[in-house]
Amino acid sequence: MPTLTGIDTHAHIFRPDLPMTADRRYAPGYDALVDAFIGNLHDNGLSHGVLVQPSFLGTDNSFMLSALARHSDILRGTAVVEPSISEAELDALAESGVVGIRLNLIGKPLADYADTGWQAFFERLARRRWSVEIQRGMTDLADILPVIGQSGVAVIVDHFGLPTHAPEEAERLDAFLKQLPGSNIWIKLSAPYRSQSSAQQAAALLTQLRTAYGHSDHFLWGSDWPHTRFEDQTRYAEQLALFHDMVTDRAEQQKILVDNPARLFHFPLR
């Protein structure tokens, strides 16, 4: 088993010839392969990673699962599934290294997550110690998270919560921050470019988040490789350098890059 030096918790792999969903907002024109991702890990002093199913591939997780099978010692996966998925299918995903599911809610109407069907689904994930990863803007998070979280499942907020930094968002941000203490909400310090956040804005938001939690135990870092739709604006090493600029304390870096994601994504610490 490779020594765990750091975990990138957010990367996507795909090929442009794979079947894609009809309602996709984006279709890549290039390969993003697992060997290239692992190369980025090694080049930047990291050892492990979490693959996140791209939304444009829908619920066909087979390409990601094949990569997990080849690299089960260093990779875990976050899948996209229907809430009606069977226990046998969840068992098969777990056997393949999947440890959570993703709800990409960008541009979509919100479902009633208090509905018994959704709650039963979330409770099944909670029993497996899986997570539910949410991509949605900051203005809606304060409404979504407590409803999903009442099931007991761990909830991950993608990309700093996609803040707009607009003055009118302040009230919603405050409502979100008030939910963090004592919660099972985790936040990915990833892809500030997706919300047009500057390095200074991202660092300021991290300070607010850290203060609200009262600790750094629920922060994760992700590269968002291969930076879809922003490929010409950033690189892997640049995103990792941004993290180190924001988090300069070595003990806190260890938590965010190693201890926290190992605990959440079921990597053995060694």
N, C-alpha and C positions, 0 to 999 in steps of 0.2 A: 504494500500500500504506500503510495507516494506521501512524503511529508507534507502536511497541510501548511502552506505559507500564506495563502490568501484565497478568497472565494469571490469570483465575479458572479453576482446573482441575477444578471439580466443580459442575456445574449440570444440572438435568433439565428437559426440556420435554415437555408432554403435553396432551391434551384428555380429558375424561371419556367422550367418545363413541367413543374408539378401542378396538379389540378388545384385551381384557386376558386374561391367563393365568388358567386355572381355579384354580391353586394359589396365587394372589396372597394376600399378607398384608394388603394395603391397596389401596384403590381411591379415587382422588381424585374430588372432586366439583366441581372448578373447572378453569379453563384456566391453564396455565403456558406461555406462548408465547415464541418466540424474540425477538420484538421487545421484550417486557417485560424479558427477560434482558439484552439489549443496552442497553436503557435504564438498567438497574442498573449495568452496567459504566461507561457514560459518566457517570452521576451520581456515581460514586465514583472517578473518575480512572483507570479501567482501560480497556484497549483491546481485549483478546482473551479468548477463553474456550474451554473444553473441555466439550462436552456429553456426559453420561454416560447411556446408555440406562437408563431406569427398569426395575426388575425386573418390575413388573406388566405391562409391554408385551412381555416375553419376547424372542424372537429376531426379531420383526418390527420392524426398525430404520427402517422407511420414513419415519416422521414426523421422526425426527432427521435422516435423510439429506436430506430435502427442505430442512430448515433449513440444513444444511451447504452444499448446492448454492447457496442464495441468499446465503450469507455466507462463501464460501470464503476470502476474504482475512483474516478475523479469527477463524474458528472451526475447531476440530478435533473429532473424535468418538471416543468409546469405546463399542464395540458389545457386544451380547450375542449369541453365536453357539454353535452346537453344535461340538464338537471335530472332527466329521466333515466340516465345511465344506470345499468344494472350493477349489483354488487360484484358479480363475476367479472364484468368489464373493469370495474375499479380495482379488483384484485389483480387483474392482468397488468393494468397500468402501474400499480404499486410494485409488482414483480419486475417491471422494466425500469424502475428507478424514478417514477413520477411521485412527487411529494406535494402537489398542489394543483389547483386549477386557476384559470384566469378568466376574468370578465372584462373585456375591453368594451367600455360603455361610451366611448367617444362617438358622438353623432347619433346615438341610439336613444329611443324612448326608454325611460326607466321602468322596469318591471315592479310589481308589488312584492318586494322581498320579504314582507311579513306573511305572505301567502303560505299556507301549510305545505304546499309542494316544495317551494323554495326552502322553507325552514327545515323540512325533512332532509333535503339534499345537503344543506349546510351542516346539519347535525351528523349526517353520515361521514362527511369530511372531517368534522371535529373528532369523531371517534377514531379516525385513522391518524390523527395528529397531522393532518394536512393543512394547507393554507388556502385562502381565497384572495387572489391578487386583483386589485381594482385599478383600472385606468379611467379616470373621470376628473373633470375640473374641480378646483377647490370649492366653487360655489355650491356644489351638490354633495360634497363628501359628508358634511355634518348631518345630512338627512339619511344618507345611505348606510354609513358605518354602524350606527347603533342597532339598526334593524338586522343587519347581517350578523353583527357581533353577539346578539342575544342568543344565538345558537351555540355559542362557546367556541366557534371556529376562529383561528388566527386570521386576521385580515391584513393584507399588505397593500399599502398605498404606493402606486407607481410614481416615479419622477417628481418627487417633492410635493405631490398633490396638484401638479400643473397649475400653479398660481398665476394670476394675471397681473398682480401688484397694483391693480387699479384701486383708488380710494374707496370705491363702493364695495370692494371685496372685503374690507377690513372686518366687518361684522361677521361674515361667514368664516373668515379665518379664525376669528376669536372663538366662535362656536366650535370649530374643529379642534383648536388647541385645548379647549376645556375638556374634550373627550379623552385626551391622551393619558392623563395620570391613572395608573392602575389598570389600564386597558390591555387587550391583546391585539392592539393595532401596531403594525410595523411600517416603517417608512423607508423607501428606497431613495438614497441620495444619488440620483441618476438623471442623466439627460436634461440638464437645465435648459438646453437649447430648444427643447420641445415646448417650453412655455416662454421662450424669448427672454429668459432670465439671464442677467449678467452674472459674472462671478461674484460680484459684490452683493447682488440681490440674493443669490443662492446662499452665500455665507451668512447673511443677515437672517434669512429664514431658518437656517440650521440653528442659529443661536436661539431663536424663538421656540423652535421645536424642542431643543435640549432643555430649555428652561421650563417648558410646559411639562415634559416628562419628569424632570428632576433627575434624569440619568441618560445614558447613551446605550442602554441595553436592547433597544428595539430599532436601531438603525442598521441598514444594510447598504452595501455599495454595488452598483451595477454599471457596466460600461455602455450598455445599450448597443453594443456592436451588432451589425455593421452600420449603425446610425442611419437607418433607412430614411430617405428623403433629405438627410443632412450629410450625406457621404462626403460632399465636397467642402464641408464647413468644419469638420473635426476629425480627429484620429484617436485610436485607442489610448495611446500614451498620453495624449492631451487630457482625456477625461480622467485618467488615473492621477495625473499631476494636479488637476483641479481639486480632486478629493484631498490630496496631501496638502494643498494650500489652505483648504478649509479646516482640515483636522490635522493639527500639528503635534498634538500630544501622542506619544508613542503608545501609551496604554489604551487610549481611546481608539487609535488606529487598529490595534490588535482586536479590540472588541468588535469593531464594525467590519473588518476584513476577515476575521477568523471566528471568534467566539460566537457572535450573534448568529451568523448564517449557518454555522455548523450545528447549532442547537435547533434552529428552525427547519433546516432542510435535511436533517438526519445524516450529517457527515460525522464519522468518528473522529474525535480529536486525538491527535497523536503527535 
